[in-house]
Amino acid sequence: MGRRSPPTSKQRQTEYPASEAARLPRTCFFLSHSSDTDVRQSLTEYQDIALRTWIPEGAGNPDSPGLKAAHLLADLLNEHGDNWLNHFLKAIQPGDAAGIQALSTAITKNKRGLYNAGQIEAERAEKIFGSRNVPGALRARFEFVYASQRLLDQELCLKRAQGLERELRGTSYRWLQIQIALEEAVCLNFHEEFEAADQHVEAAREEAKRADYPLLKLRAISLGAGMKVPRDPDVSASWQEALEGLAQYWNGPSAPDRLYEFLTVMKRCLIKEDNPDAARAFEESMVMILEKTHVADENLVLKAIAHADMSEIYLKLNDPKSAEKEADIALGILQKIPPGEIAARKYEVPIEIEKAELQLERNDAKKAAEILDGAKELLDLIHDELIRLRFIRVQGDVWLRMGQLDDAERTYKTGLELAEQALANLHRREDRQKWADETGELYRGLVNVFMEQKKELQALQLWRWYQARTLAASGDVQTGGISWDEIQGQVSTVPLPAEESGVRIVYAAMKDNLYAWTIKGTEVKAFSVAKKQKTLKEMVTRYAEKCSTPGYSNPALFDDESKKLFAVLLQPFIAVLQQNNTVAVELDPAINGVFLETLKSPEGWYFGQKYPVIYSPGWVQESVLRPFGKADQGVFLNAQPRDIPEMQGLEKTVTGLYPAIESLDPSDLEAWHRRLATSQMLIFFGHGKAQGLIYAGNQVLRAQDFPPDSLAHLQIAALIACSTGSAGQGLIHTDDLVHAFLAGGTPNVVASNWDVDSRATGQLIAVFLHSLKAGKTPANAMYEARKSIFIAYAEPYYWAAFSVVGKAN
């Protein structure tokens, strides 16, 4: 992604020159410096200044300096092929003073984050201007669209934006055309019409370039980069776009708003990459920009959001004290905003909820309850189901911490009813993922209550029902809202698997405890370990990083961490397991990244040395996977970019063992897609990265390249490349390659856990394929392969690089 650092202090200083031009320039400055390069490049910013101050102050006085400056500005904008201001000034009539003032107020309110007031003033201005000043009415309509977008009223925003775009066709109002295209892009992106959104951004960017509006071009670049962040698997494209835009920014005039937008994109990239340290540095720079904004342009909503975001970053950095301080600052700012501004209230409630959660972390449930009681009134002012859902969930957490289990149970059930009803109205993938995250915490809370009430089987059934429902909700399956009675009825019918052989372990990591159930035959046992989820996640993350590093520099520390995780995740029920019998593992997504095979017992043996392991998507989900059967023909895609002896030998192994398998060029998508539809096996050799297989240099095959109908007969997919299984969010994430194959009914998928060693991989996979051909299950074939190379490669990095995911029985 390139260099990840915020602007230097020298760069920040250049952002705020001492001249009046950096704030709301006086008319005399513009009149005497209109030929300056920086002024000429900032004409679009001066147009807002003219509408906010010069024209209203000069109304009725044609000789005023403000109107002289406005007419000069109109002439300069004409040179850019934009005659909107010229037409607006010519259309002004004696009775337009109120409309001019309303438009001025609308622009100012929007700039300051007072979007409800901005909407009201924009409608008022449009009504006053009517048909006698069409340019003024058009600009007023734009301000209404902008306010609607900022208020997240995307339906209204898109409808009004599309209407305004049509009316602007055929005009030479270039600033308006560019801006409305960008607003429409935001609304289209919200509706997940990504291609259309990107096209609007690109069109706006090109038009800004043709019009020689550099600051508008920068806005288009930052907006386009920002819209791509959620869709960009490794955020490299978004980061690069923002970096290139930032380079252009430093070569142009001072415009703190544009700098803020680029830093926002880059901070979001860092958050997505789980780099809170760097994100904090960027957020600090953003706060500094807002603090230096002139009082006339102070946007209290943006300032509050910046401090609220900083609070969340501090939470990621395990600094609750600083997080609470930033949350208090954010709340103090929001409370200065008029009560009628709903946007401010929408931000205020989540911050109060976050403060309550911070008190819970300090074991002060009473204080948390007081904070929530104070936020109830605000909650009734907004209509946001996800915020209400979070409020109810934290209320349940408070009751649970207080030991009031009946109150906690009732609260969680109320939240789940709301969650399931809301799901019926959520169609955007981003919204459904937020639903999955928040609803998951409600289910976890209720499972916790059931375990505390000694209802272990009911807790297990609820947990598995929720996991299956989450998997459905994360994809394209449309599920309707249901009541708690219906949920309870469905949960009670969830069958408990009868393991034909081996043992199944189901994990559920709660805030304060790790729960696990073992299923052997028809016998179910429940276990509880007092380990906080947050602590366990940190242990898993640290250990996974060491596992994926060859020749780790501190073997003693590695062994110590491995044994500590063994003590938590395996030791409590190791007596239930039988050596050489398959262990089916259902990991909680909250602790994804731990590979049980690599954990070391107190006696010094690795779990993967004694037990075959298969990672299951859950026994409910397993029912939709095909039974594992014969697999001796299919597609072999060899995408090795260079000659690697070990992989050449592996290629001979594949073609020797499976003469009916067809070697095809990965670049010929049509040919191998056609063959894949009738294939029992897919074997890919090459390089990869999280969520993608690389071929033809830098082309990437992603989950969407393997739709379910192309996998109708597939029995096994072996993705022999780097990091093909490490999407980071587990099996519920629809961008994950493993999930794509499971969604197509493929019973077994072999995928790598980290960047692999080619020599060890060649030997491991050769034994795996021989064992598979001999009739062993994929889990047992991988078990044999691991044992065969363990003597030569004692580090888990080499022998535990690949895992088997899929159907256990």
NULO-501124 format. One record per residue (C-alpha): residue in one letter; x, y, z. Coordinates in steps of 0.05 Angstrom, whole numbers, plus 32768, in hexadecimal, padded with zeros to 4 digits. Example, Ala and Ser with C-alpha at 12.3 -4.5 7.8 and 13.67 -1.06 7.14 Angstrom:
// residues 2
A80F67FA6809C;S81117FEB808F;
//
This chain:
// residues 809
M800080008000;G803B802E8002;R8052805C8039;R802080628072;S802E80A38095;P800680E280A3;P801B81268087;T805A814380A4;S8058817F80D1;K807581A98098;Q803E8192806A;R800981A2809E;Q802581E980A5;T801D81F5805B;E7FD581E28062;Y7FC48220808C;P7FE5825F8070;A7FDB829D809A;S7FB982C48062;E7F6F82D28064;A7F6982A78025;A7F6D82698050;R7F2B82798073;L7EF182A28058;P7F1782D3802C;R7F05831C802D;T7EED83377FEB;C7F2A83647FE6;F7F5983297FE8;F7F3583087FAE;L7F3083487F86;S7F7B83567F8D;H7F93830E7F85;S7F6482F27F51;S7F9D82E37F22;D7FC482BA7F55;T7FCD82717F43;D7FB182587F86;V7F7482847F7F;R7F68826E7F37;Q7F6C82257F4D;S7F3B82327F85;L7F0382537F5E;T7ED1821D7F72;E7EDE822B7FBB;Y7ED682767FB0;Q7E9382697F90;D7E79824F7FD2;I7E97828C7FF5;A7E7382BA7FC4;L7E3082987FD1;R7E3A8297801C;T7E5482DE8027;W7E62830B7FEC;I7E1F83087FC8;P7DF2830A8006;E7E1A83448023;G7E1783697FE1;A7DCD835D7FD2;G7DAD839E7FBC;N7DF083C27FB4;P7E0E83B47F6F;D7E4B83DD7F81;S7E5D83B47FBE;P7EA283937FBF;G7E8083507FC9;L7E5783537F8A;K7E93836D7F63;A7EBB83317F7B;A7E8183027F69;H7E7D831E7F22;L7EC883177F19;L7EC482D07F33;A7E8B82C27F01;D7EB782DA7EC8;L7EF182AE7EDF;L7EC382717EE3;N7EAA82807E9D;E7EF182747E86;H7EE9822D7EA0;G7EA982247E77;D7E7D822B7EB5;N7E4A82647EB1;W7E1E82517EEB;L7E34828B7F18;N7E2D82BB7EDD;H7DE682A47ED0;F7DD582A57F1A;L7DEC82ED7F23;K7DC683047EE4;A7D8682E17EFC;I7D8583047F40;Q7D48832F7F49;P7D3683617F80;G7D0B832F7FA4;D7D4182FA7FA8;A7D6483127FE7;A7D4182DE8012;G7D5282A77FE1;I7D9B82BC7FDE;Q7D9F82BC802A;A7D7D8278802E;L7DAE825A7FFC;S7DE8827A8021;T7DCE825C8062;A7DC382178043;I7E0B82158029;T7E26822B806D;K7DFB81FA8094;N7E1181C08068;K7E5A81D4806E;R7E5381D580BA;G7E31819180BD;L7DEB81AC80CE;Y7DCA81848097;N7D82818680AF;A7D8581D280B1;G7DA981D0806D;Q7D6F81A9804F;I7D3C81DA806A;E7D6182178050;A7D6E81F7800C;E7D2481E88002;R7D14822F8017;A7D46824C7FE5;E7D2C82207FAC;K7CE482367FBA;I7CF782817FBA;F7D21827D7F7B;G7CEE82527F56;S7CEF825A7F0B;R7D0782A27F0B;N7D4E82907F21;V7D59824A7F07;P7DA482487F16;G7D96825A7F5F;A7D6082257F64;L7D8F81F07F47;R7DC582007F79;A7D9281FE7FB2;R7D7D81B97F9A;F7DC581A27F9B;E7DCC81B87FE3;F7D8E81907FF4;V7DAB81527FD2;Y7DED815A7FF7;A7DCA8161803A;S7DA08123802C;Q7DDE80FB801C;R7E008111805C;L7DC180FF8083;L7DC680B98064;D7D8280C18042;Q7D9D809C8006;E7D5A808F7FE4;L7D4780D97FE4;C7D8F80ED7FD2;L7D9180BF7F95;K7D4C80D37F7C;R7D5A811E7F82;A7DA181177F66;Q7D8A80F27F28;G7D5481267F1B;L7D8581607F23;E7DB8813D7EF7;R7D8581397EBF;E7D7481837EC4;L7DBE81967EC2;R7DC981737E80;G7DD281A57E48;T7DE881DC7E78;S7E2F81F57E81;Y7E2981F37ECD;R7E6881C87ED4;W7E7281CE7F1F;L7E2B81B87F2C;Q7E2F817F7EFA;I7E6F81647F1A;Q7E55816A7F61;I7E12814A7F53;A7E3581107F2F;L7E5F81057F6E;E7E2281077F9C;E7DFE80D67F6F;A7E3B80A97F71;V7E3880A77FBD;C7DEF80947FBC;L7DFA805F7F86;N7E3380427FAE;F7E05803E7FEB;H7DD480157FC1;E7E0F7FE87FAC;E7E0A7FFE7F64;F7E5680007F63;E7E6280027F19;A7E33803D7F0F;A7E5080617F4B;D7E9880587F31;Q7E8280717EED;H7E6480B07F0B;V7EA480BE7F33;E7ECF80B47EF5;A7EA380E17ECB;A7EA581177F01;R7EF081107F06;E7EFA81187EBB;E7ECA81537EB7;A7EEF81757EF0;K7F30816A7ECB;R7F1381887E8A;A7EF681C37EB0;D7F3981CD7ED3;Y7F1981C97F18;P7F5381A87F3F;L7F3081A87F83;L7EF281877F67;K7F1F81547F45;L7F3E81457F89;R7EFA813B7FA8;A7EE881097F71;I7F2A80E37F7D;S7F2080DE7FC8;L7ED780CB7FC1;G7EE780947F8F;A7F1E80797FBB;G7EF2807A7FF8;M7EB980557FD7;K7EE8801D7FC4;V7F038010800A;P7ECC7FDE801F;R7ED17FBB7FDC;D7F1E7FBA7FD8;P7F357F777FF7;D7F7A7F8F800B;V7F6C7FDB8004;S7FA97FE37FD8;A7F8280037F9F;S7F5E80337FCD;W7F9F80467FF0;Q7FC380527FAF;E7F8B807E7F94;A7F8B80A77FD3;L7FD780AC7FD2;E7FD880C57F8A;G7FA180F77F9A;L7FC7810F7FD6;A8004811A7FAA;Q7FDA81467F7C;Y7FBE816A7FB9;W800381817FD1;N801081A07F8D;G7FD181CB7F8F;P7FB282017FBA;S7FA281FA8003;A7F6081D6800F;P7F5A81B48053;D7F1881928041;R7F3B816B8009;L7F7581588035;Y7F44813F806A;E7F2081148036;F7F6080F28020;L7F7780E58067;T7F3280C78076;V7F3A8095803E;M7F7F80818054;K7F6A807A809C;R7F31804C8087;C7F6380228061;L7F8E801B809F;I7F53800980CA;K7F3F7FD38098;E7F877FBA8099;D7F847FB780E5;N7FBB7FEB80EE;P7F9F80188126;D7FE280378137;A7FE9805680F2;A7F9E806680F0;R7FA6808E8130;A7FDC80BA8110;F7FAE80C980D5;E7F7380D78103;E7F9E8108812B;S7FAF812D80EB;M7F65812F80D9;V7F52814B811E;M7F8881808115;I7F6A819580D2;L7F25819C80F2;E7F4181C3812D;K7F6281F580FF;T7F22820080D6;H7F08824780D9;V7ECE824F8109;A7E9F826380D0;D7EAA821E80B0;E7EAE81F580F0;N7E8B81B280E5;L7E798198812A;V7E5F8156810F;L7EA1814780EC;K7EC8815A812A;A7E9E812C8155;I7EA680F38123;A7EF180FC8123;H7EF580F6816F;A7EC480BC816F;D7EEF8098813B;M7F2C80A78165;S7F08808781A0;E7EFD80478177;I7F4680478162;Y7F5C804C81AB;L7F30801181BA;K7F547FE98184;L7F957FFF81A5;N7F7C7FE581E9;D7F7C802A8207;P7F3780318226;K7F49806F824E;S7F5B80978210;A7F1F807981EC;E7EF080948222;K7F1180D88220;E7F0780DD81D5;A7EBF80C581DC;D7EB280FC820F;I7ECF813181E1;A7EA3811881A8;L7E64811A81D4;G7E75816081EC;I7E7A817881A4;L7E398157818F;Q7E13817581C9;K7E2381BA81AC;I7DFB81AA816E;P7DB181BE816C;P7D8181868180;G7D5E8185813D;E7D9D816B8119;I7D8D81218116;A7DD1811080F8;A7DF381288138;R7DC480FE8163;K7DD480C08138;Y7E1D80C8814B;E7E0F80DA8194;V7DEB809981A6;P7E228069818D;I7E56809081B5;E7E2C808A81F4;I7E25803F81E7;E7E71803A81DE;K7E7B805D8221;A7E4D802B8242;E7E767FF28224;L7EB58012823F;Q7E9680118284;L7E857FC7827C;E7ECE7FBA826B;R7EDF7FDA82AE;N7EAB7FAC82CF;D7E817FE882E2;A7E3D7FCF82CA;K7E18800182F5;K7E3A803C82D3;A7E2D801C828F;A7DE3801782A0;E7DE0806182B3;I7DFF80758271;L7DCD804B824A;D7D9280688271;G7DAA80AE825D;A7DAD809B8214;K7D66807D820F;E7D4680C08201;L7D7680CD81C7;L7D69808781AC;D7D20809881A2;L7D3280D58177;I7D5680AD8141;H7D3D80758115;D7D798048810C;E7D6D7FFE811A;L7DB67FEC811D;I7DC480208153;R7D868009817A;L7D9E7FC18172;R7DE27FD38190;F7DC07FF881C9;I7D967FBB81DB;R7DD27F8D81D6;V7DFB7FB78206;Q7DBF7FBB8235;G7DBE7F6F8235;D7E097F6D8243;V7DFD7F9A8280;W7DC87F6B829C;L7DF57F2F828F;R7E307F5082B3;M7E027F6082EE;G7DED7F1782F1;Q7DA47F2882E1;L7D9D7EEE82B0;D7D527EF282A5;D7D577F3C8293;A7D927F2E8266;E7D6C7EF58243;R7D2F7F208238;T7D587F5A821D;Y7D817F2F81ED;K7D417F0E81D2;T7D227F5381C6;G7D617F6781A0;L7D607F278176;E7D177F338162;L7D2A7F79814B;A7D687F5E8128;E7D427F298101;Q7D0B7F5B80ED;A7D407F8D80D6;L7D637F5780AC;A7D277F53807D;N7D347F9C8069;L7D807F978061;H7D967F8B8019;R7DDB7FAC8017;R7E147F7D8027;E7E347FB28054;D7DF47FB9807C;R7DEC7F6E8082;Q7E337F67809A;K7E267F9C80D0;W7DE77F7580E2;A7E107F3580E7;D7E437F578115;E7E107F768144;T7DDF7F3D8144;G7E187F0D8152;E7E257F318193;L7DDC7F2881A6;Y7DDE7EDE8198;R7E207ED881BF;G7DFF7EFB81F9;L7DC47ECC81FA;V7DF17E8F81F2;N7E187EA9822E;V7DD87EAF8256;F7DC37E678244;M7E077E4D8259;E7E037E73829B;Q7DBD7E5482A4;K7DDC7E0E8297;K7DB47E068256;E7DF17DEC8230;L7DCC7DC781F8;Q7D9D7E0281EC;A7DD97E3081EA;L7DFB7E0281B6;Q7DBD7DFF818A;L7DB57E4B818C;W7DFE7E55817C;R7DFC7E278140;W7DBA7E438127;Y7DD77E89812A;Q7E177E748106;A7DEE7E5680CD;R7DC27E9380C9;T7DFE7EC180C6;L7E1B7E9B808C;A7DDA7EA28066;A7DD47EEC8077;S7E1A7EFB805E;G7E0B7EE38018;D7DD47EEF7FE6;V7D9F7EC7800C;Q7D657EF3801F;T7D497EE08062;G7D0C7F008082;G7D027F1A80C8;I7CE67EEA80FC;S7CCF7EEF8144;W7CF27ED28181;D7CBD7E9B8186;E7CCE7E87813F;I7D187E8B814E;Q7D0F7E5F818B;G7CE67E2D8162;Q7D1C7E28812D;V7D547E24815F;S7D337DEA8183;T7D327DC38142;V7D7D7DCB8134;P7D977D838132;L7DD37D71815B;P7E057D4C812F;A7E157D04813E;E7E5E7CFE812C;E7E697CBD8107;S7EB27CBD811B;G7EDF7CED813F;V7ECA7D298167;R7EAE7D6E8157;I7EC37DAB817F;V7E977DEA817C;Y7EB57E2A8197;A7E917E6A81AE;A7EBB7EA381C9;M7E937ED281F5;K7EA97F138215;D7EBE7EF28256;N7EC07EA88248;L7ED27E758213;Y7E9D7E3F820A;A7EA87DFE81E5;W7E7E7DC181D8;T7E997D7D81C3;I7E6C7D4D819D;K7E817D04819A;G7E4D7CD5817D;T7E0D7CF0819D;E7E2F7D0781DD;V7E367D5381E7;K7E617D72821D;A7E677DBC822D;F7EA67DDF8247;S7EB47E258260;V7EF77E488266;A7EFD7E8B8289;K7F207EB18251;K7F0A7EF48237;Q7EFC7EF781EC;K7F287F3481E4;T7F637F128206;L7F5A7ED281DE;K7F577EF9819C;E7F987F1C81AE;M7FB97ED981BE;V7FA17EBB817D;T7FB87EF78154;R7FFE7EF78172;Y80067EAC816A;A7FEB7EAB8122;E801F7EDF810F;K80577EB4812B;C803A7E76810A;S803C7E9780C6;T80857EAD80CE;P80BB7E7A80BB;G80F57E7380EB;Y80D57E9D8121;S810D7EBD8149;N80F47EA9818F;P80E17E5E818F;A80D87E5E81DA;L80A47E9581D7;F80817E72819C;D807C7E3181C4;D80637E578201;E802B7E7981DB;S80197E3781B7;K80137E1381FA;K7FE97E4A8219;L7FB77E4681E0;F7FB77DFA81E5;A7FA57E01822F;V7F697E2D821D;L7F507E0F81DC;L7F607DC481E3;Q7F767DAE8228;P7F317DB28249;F7F167D7A821E;I7F537D568203;A7F3D7D178227;V7EFF7D1481FB;L7F287D0E81BB;Q7F457CCF819D;Q7F887CCF817B;N7F867CC8812E;N7F3B7CD5812D;T7F247D128107;V7F147D51812F;A7EE17D7E810E;V7EEA7DC68126;E7EB77DFE8124;L7EDD7E3D8136;D7EBB7E7B814E;P7EC97EB3811B;A7EDE7EDE8156;I7F1D7EB3815D;N7F2A7EA38114;G7F737E9D8104;V7F857E668136;F7F987E238118;L7F907DED814C;E7FC17DBE8128;T7FFA7DED813C;L7FEC7DEE8187;K801D7DCA81B3;S800A7D9F81EF;P802D7DA48233;E80517D63821F;G806D7D8481E1;W80457D6581A7;Y801D7D8D8175;F7FD27D80816F;G7FDA7D768124;Q800B7D3D8130;K7FD67D138152;Y7F937D298134;P7F787D3480EE;V7F547D7780EE;I7F1D7D9380C1;Y7EFF7DD880CA;S7EB47DD680C3;P7E867E0F80AF;G7E557DF280E1;W7E2C7DB280E0;V7DEE7DD880CA;Q7E147DF4808E;E7E347DB08081;S7DF07D95806F;V7DF17DBD802E;L7E357DA38019;R7E387D677FEB;P7E4F7D258009;F7E987D1A7FFA;G7EA07CE77FC3;K7ECA7CD47F88;A7EF97D097F6D;D7F287CF67F35;Q7F1A7D277EFC;G7F177D727EF7;V7F3F7DB27EEB;F7F887DBF7EFB;L7F9C7E097EF7;N7FE77E137EFA;A7FF47E5D7F04;Q803C7E597F1C;P805D7E997F02;R80A37E7A7F00;D80C37E357EFF;I80C47E187F46;P80E17DD17F48;E80B57DBB7F82;M80777DD27F5D;Q808D7DB17F1C;G80927D707F42;L804D7D7C7F60;E80317D877F1B;K804B7D437F06;T802B7D257F45;V7FE77D437F32;T7FE87D2B7EEA;G80037CE77EFE;L7FCF7CDA7F34;Y7F957CF87F0F;P7F9D7CED7EC3;A7F557D047EB8;I7F647D497ED5;E7F6A7D7F7E9F;S7FA27DB37EA2;L7F877DF67E8B;D7FA27E3C7E86;P7F877E677EC0;S7F847EA27E8F;D7F517E7D7E64;L7F177E8B7E93;E7EE17E747E63;A7F027E317E56;W7F0F7E1C7E9E;H7ECD7E387EB7;R7EAA7E0B7E84;R7ED37DCF7E9B;L7ECB7DDF7EE5;A7E7F7DD87EE0;T7E877D8C7ED7;S7EC67D837F01;Q7ECF7D5B7F41;M7F127D7B7F52;L7F317DC07F4C;I7F7C7DC67F5A;F7F9C7E0A7F57;F7FE87E147F5B;G80037E5A7F5E;H80077E987F88;G7FCF7EB77FB0;K7FBC7EE97FE4;A7F837EF18014;Q7F437EE97FEC;G7F657EDE7FA9;L7F8C7EAF7F7A;I7FBF7ED17F4E;Y7FC97EBE7F05;A7FE87EDC7EC6;G80157F0A7EEE;N7FE57F347F16;Q7F9F7F1E7F04;V7F767F057F3F;L7F407ED07F44;R7F107EE27F7D;A7ED47EC17F9E;Q7EA47EDD7F6A;D7ECB7EB77F34;F7EB17E767F51;P7E657E7C7F51;P7E3D7E417F6E;D7E247E297F2B;S7E6C7E1D7F14;L7E797DEF7F4F;A7E3E7DC17F48;H7E677D807F47;L7EA67D957F6C;Q7EBD7D677FA3;I7EFD7D897FB7;A7F217DCB7FA9;A7F6B7DCD7FB9;L7F857E147FB7;I7FD07E0B7FBB;A7FE67E537FC2;C7FF77E887FF6;S7FC17E9F8027;T7F867E838001;G7F5E7E778040;S7F727EB38069;A7F3B7EE58058;G7F3A7EFC80A0;Q7EF07EF880AF;G7EE57EAE80AA;L7EB07E858089;I7E797EB9808E;H7E9D7EE98060;T7E837EE58019;D7EC47EFD7FFA;D7EEA7EC28016;L7F007E8E7FE3;V7EF17E558013;H7EAA7E6E801D;A7EA07E727FD2;F7EAE7E287FC9;L7E847E148006;A7E4B7E3E7FEC;G7E4E7E147FAC;G7E467DD47FD5;T7E8F7DBF7FD0;P7E997D8F800B;N7EE47D9B8015;V7F137DD68008;V7F5E7DD68014;A7F797E1C801E;S7FB97E3C8039;N7FBC7E62807A;W7FF87E8E806A;D802E7E998036;V804B7E54802B;D80907E35801E;S80927E167FD9;R80BF7DDB7FEA;A80987DC68028;T80577DD28002;G806D7DA67FC8;Q807B7D6C7FF7;L803D7D768022;I800C7D7A7FE9;A802C7D3F7FC4;V801F7D128001;F7FD97D308009;L7FC67D207FC1;H7FE27CD97FC6;S7FBB7CCD8007;L7F7C7CEA7FE8;K7F837CBD7FAB;A7F8B7C827FDB;G7F467C8F7FF6;K7F537CB88035;T7F267CF28047;P7F447D37803A;A7F4E7D428085;N7F727D00808D;A7F9A7D0B804D;M7FB37D4E8068;Y7FC27D2C80AB;E7FEE7CF88088;A800F7D2F805F;R80207D57809E;K803E7D1B80C1;S80687D0A8084;I808E7D4C8084;F808F7D5B80CE;I80D57D3E80D9;A80F27D6980A2;Y80C97DA780B3;A80BC7DAB80FE;E80A07DF380FD;P80547DF880F4;Y80617E2E80C0;Y80747DF6808F;W80477DBB80A0;A80097DE180B7;A80057E12807D;F7FC77DF18060;S7F847DE08080;V7F487DB88069;V7F047DD9806F;G7EC07DB98062;K7E957D7D8071;A7EAC7D5480AD;N7E7B7D1A80A4;
//
